[in-house]
Amino acid sequence: MQCCGEPFAVGSQVSWTLGDADGDWLEAVLGARAAGVDAAEEHHGGLPEEVPETTATVRGISAVHCRHAPAPGGDSKVLYPVRDSAVVTELTRADGRTPDRGDLRFAGYLVDLVTATS
């Protein structure tokens, strides 16, 4: 969303291509909250063409921010999310312009969707 994508708000209807979420990355950023994430939106063509779009209504939006640091013993120029540093803030709208919050860097949006079959 930060590079491209259409703004959306609570109550908006969206049509997104959803794929498997990266559980390892999510757990590193969100800790136990990662268990509640069941999909990730993909708009850069990283999924097979036969994956259909999901049309749903946005029920909730949260911004996720976290600290980053080098891995222990790793390259000091390569930063990774610091476990248990995530701050999740509820929003009513996402426009791709969510700023960092001091030493907490914006990591992405958590979006709660309701589909017709939910």
N, C-alpha and C positions, 0 to 999 in steps of 0.2 A: 504493500500500500504506500510506502514512503516514496517509491520511485514512480509508480503508476497505479492506475486503478481509479474507480469512481468512488467519491465520498458516499457514505451511507449513515443512517441514523436508526435509533430504536424505532421500530414500526415500519421501516423500509422493507420492500421486497427486493431480494437480490437473486441473481442467477450466477452461481459460482461453480467452477470445476473443483471438486474436492478429492483429495487423495489421502493416503496414509500419513499420519503425523509422525515426525521424527521423535520417538519416545525418549531416546537418550538425551537429545538436546533439550526437549521440554522438561525432563526431570532435572537436568542441570540448572535450568532457569527457574522452574516453578516448584521443584521439590514434590511433595505429596499432591499438590494441586494438578500435576500433570496427568494423573489417572483419569481426570474428568474430560480430557481433550481426546476426541475420537477421530478428528480429521483435520486436514490443513488445506487451505485454499491455494490453488496453483494457477497463475495466469501467464507464466512464461513458457508454457509448452512442455513442461517436465513430465507430463503424463501421457499414456497412450491416447490416440485420437478417439478410440471407442468409449472413453470414460465420459458419461453424459454430464451435462450441467445439472446442478441441484438448484431448484428454485425454492426459496424459503423466505420467511419473515424474520427480521432481526428482533430478537427478544431482549438482548442485552449486549453491551459492549464494555470491555475493560481494556485499559492501557497497561502494559507490563513494562516495568523498568527494572534493571538490575545492575549490579556492579560487575566489572570485568577485571581480570588480573591474569598474569602469566601462570601457566601450569607449574606446579612445583618441579623444579629441576629442568623446566623447559625453556624455550627461546623467550627471552624477555620482551620481544617485539610482537609475539603472538598472544592475543588476549582471549580468555574464555570466560563464560558466565561464572560468577562466584555463587556456589551453592548456598541456598537459604538467604540470598540478598534481594530477592524479588519483592517489589512493591506493586500491588495491583490496585488500580484506581478506576472506579466506575465512570463511564462517560455516557453521554446521550448521542454523540456524533463522532464519526471518524473521518478525517479528511486527508490523512497522510502527512500531516504537518505537526505531529505530536513531538514536542521538544524533549531533549534530555532534561533530567532534574538533578542538577549538580553533578555528583559523581555517579549517579544512576543513569545509565544509558537506556534509551527506548529500545525495547526488544521486540515489540509487536502487539497486536490486538488479540484478545480473546473475545470471540463472538459467539453468543448463544443463539442458535437458529431454531425455528419451528417450521417443520415441513408439513405438508398436508397429511402425511402419514405418522407424524410425531404424536 
